[in-house]
Amino acid sequence: MTPRLALGTVQFGMAYGIANSTGRPDVQTVADILARARAGGIDMLDTAIAYGEAETVLGRIGLAGWRVVTKLPAVPEDITDIAGWMEAQVTGSLSRLGITRLHGLMLHDPAQMHGTRAGMIARALHGMAAQGLAERIGVSIQRPDHDLPAVLDHMVPGLIQSPFNLLDDTLARAGWAARLHAMGCEIHTRSAFLQGLLLMPPSDRPVWCARFAGYWQIWDHWRDRHDLSAPAACMRFVRACPDIDCIVLGVDSVTQLDDLLATGVAPLPDLPAWPRPVDDDLITPSRWPVK
């Protein structure tokens, strides 16, 4: 089954992405993007409390008919009533969004699944699902091999979000996607374009990317050889994974959204033969030099 698309909203609340040169779109632009997304068959939004004003902007526009996934920030160390604190955060999100129930609620910081309070946090998530505040609960992870064993030690997630792209394909290559799918867990992926880095022409790549010249030579040569645009190659790769349910994509304009919707679904030729393992400094945006 081909994964559906979800609209990421971090760009609606803050300037985001290595390729972002325009900042946040205004509220009318966001409304136009949402309208075009619905016309294109998209009915899910991905947001988070940490995304600046994103939840507030979405609530102002109105979310009737949308399924919404949001994410909780890390529980502060000085909080003793974990369940009460988390429920207050969710109540605040629902109020800002103007809805009464979430499709998905995730912990935003997977590091907390490695800590001593992981069990209490997992129980609090399950408690909110039992109250009907969210249809599915889970964790937004960073590194499948590192984070998923800890998550599965403490809960049976109904929703996992993970990076997944041509360079960072551990989720599928290591068998995690198939395992989660067999458990009935809904799988959402993000970073299909590695925050826009995979879409940049050579002349626009940051100076620090020169360290990874070997990867870029393979990437550019492979696309030229097969006459593939970067967006089409990235989208076809992610959409070819049968265990992924939803691909979260962020855009700054209706034009960008139209371009992505036009990439369609088609098989890819033989994939680039990257040197493995791919360097974490390349595929982990939190490790990139500050702009």
N, C-alpha and C positions, 0 to 999 in steps of 0.2 A: 504494500500500500504506500502511495506517495505521501510524504509528510505534508501537513497543512502549514500555512504561514501564519505567524503571529506578528503583531506590530510592536516593536520595542519602543519605549517611551522616554528613555534617559535623555535623549536630545531635547525633549519638550520641557525639561526642568532645569537643564544646565548645559553649558558648552561641553561637548563630549566628542571624543574620537580624535585619533592622530591626524585624520584628513579633514577635520572640521575647520573651515576657515570663515564661517559665517555666524557662528554662535547659535543661540537659541532661536527657533522660529517663533513668530508672534502667535497669539491665540487664534487668529483667523486662519493662518497657515496650518496650524495644527488641526483645526476643524475641517479644513479642506482635505488634509491628508487622511483623516479618519473617514470622511465621506467617500473618498476614492478607494480606500482600503475595503470598506464595506461593499462597494460596487464591484470590487475585484474578488469578492468571496472570502475576505478575511473577517473573522468575528472574535478574535482573541487579542487582548492587550497584555503586555508584560510591563510591569512597573515596579517601584520599590519606594519605601519611605526615604531611602537615602538619595533618591533622584531629584533633589532640590524641590522645585515647585511642580513636578510632574503630576502628582496625584491631584493637586488643587486645580491645575489647568484642565485635566481630564474631567473633573467634577463640574467645572464651569461649563464645559461644552455639553455634557450629558452623555451617559453611557447606557442608555436603554438598548437592550439587544446584544450588548457586548459581554463576553466572558472575560473576567479580569483575574490576572495573577499578580500578587504583590509579594514583597519580601520584607522580613523583619530585620532590623539592625541587630548587631551583637548585643546580648544581654550584658549590661554593665556589671562589673565585678562586685559592686557594693549592693546589688539588688538581692534581697533575701526571698521575697515573694515573687519567684520567677513566673509562675503561672499568671498572677495578677498583673505583673508588669507587661507580659506579652499580650494578654487580653486587652489591656488599655491601649497598646500600640495598634492592635487590629481594629479596635473600636474607632480610634482616631482615623485610620486609613479609610474605613468604610464611610465615615462622616465626610472626609475630604472628597472621596470618590462619588458620593451620592448614591451608594448602592447598599443592599442589605446582606449580601452574601458574595463570597469570592469563589471563583472556580478553583484557584490554587493559592496556597499560603506556604511560603518557603522561608527557611532560615537563610539569611544572606551571607553569613560568615561560616564556612564549613569548618574553620578552626575550632569552633565551639563543640563540634562533634568529637573532637580529640581530647576535650578537657574533662575535668572531674564532674562537671554539672551536666554533661551530655544527656544522661538519663532523665534528669528533671526537665530539661528543655524538650526532649522528645515527648515526654508525657504531657507537657503543656500543649504541644502541637496537637497531639491526639485528642486532648480535651476540647480544644477549639473546634476540631472536626466534629466531635460528638455533639457539640452545641449547635452545629449547623452553620457555623461562621464561614467554613470553607469546605468545598467538595473534596479537595485533595490537599494533602500536606506533604512537605518534603524539604529538600535542601538544594540550594544552588552551590554546586561544587566548582573547584578549580582544576584539580588533577584527579582523574578517576582512580588511578592505581593507589593514590595516597588517601583520598577522602572517602571513597565508597565503602571500603572495609569498615571504617569507623562508623559511618552512617548505618550500615546494616547490622552492626553490633548492638545498636540501640533502638532501631525502629524498622518497620516495613514501610518504606516510603511509597506514597501514591503518586509522587511527582519528583522528578530529578531534572535539574537544568545543568548543562555542561557545555564547555567549549567544544566545538567540533568543526574542523575545516581541513583543507587539503594538507596543511602542514601538521596540524594537531588532531590526529584521528584516533587517539588512544581509546576513546569511548567504544568504538566499534572494533578496532584492530585487536584489542585485548579481550574482547568478548563481553564487555560490561553491558553494552546496549542489548544484546540478545538475552543476557541473564535477567536484566531489569524488566525487559518486555515480557518475558515468560512469567515473571512475578505479578504481572498486571500493573506495573508502574508506568505512568505516562512519562515519556522522555521528551524534553524540550532542549534544543541546542541553540547556542548563541555563537557569536564571533565567526560567522561564516566567511567574513572578509578580513578577519584578524584586525578588527577596528578600522578597516579601510586600508591597512598596509598592503594587502594583496592586490588592491585596485590601483595603487599608485604607479604612474609611469616612472621609469628609472630616474629621470631628472628631478622628480619630486620626493624621492625617498630621503628620509633623514640621514644625516651624515653618519650616525652610528650604525646604519644598516650596511655600510661598506664592509664591516667585519663579517657579514654573512653573504659576501659576493657570490660564493659558490651556489647557494640556494637560488639567488636571483637569476643567475645565468641559466640554471636549469628551468626555472619557472618561465622566464621570458622566451627561451628557445622552444620550450614545449608548446606554449601557446601560439607562437609564430608558425611552428611546423604544422599545427592542426587548425590554424586560422580560427582561434577561439578568443573571444573577449574575456577579460578577467572576471567580470560579473557572471557571465554564462558558465565559465569553467567552475567557479566557486559554487554557484547554485546547483549545477548539475551533479556535482560531487556529493553535496549534502543531501540532496533530494533522492539520491540513489540508494541511501541506506534504509533498508526495509524496517528496521526496528525503531526508527525515530518517528515520533508522532507530530512534532511541531517544530518549525524553524523560526526563531525570533530574529527579526530584521529591523534595524533602525534606519530611518530616513529623515532628511531635513526638508524635503519638498515633495510636491506631488510628482514632479518630473522624475526624481530619483525613484519613487515608488513605481511609476509606470515602467521605467527601465527594468526594474527587478521583476515585475509581473510578466514582462515580455520575454524573460529568459526561458521560461517553459521547462519542460522535462524532456530530456534526451540522453541517450547513453554517451559516456565519455570514451575517448580512445585510451590506449595504454597510459597509465598515470605516470607522473614524473618520478624518477628514481632518486628520491632524496637521500642524502647521507643520514643514517640513523644511529643513535637516537637524535631527534631534532633538538637543538640547543634550547634549553628552557629560557634563556635570555632573549630568544627570538619569538617564541610562541606564548610568552607570559607578559601581557601588557603592564602588569604592576612592576615588572623588572626593567621596563624601558627607561632610558634617561628622561628626566623631566624636561619638557619643552622649554 
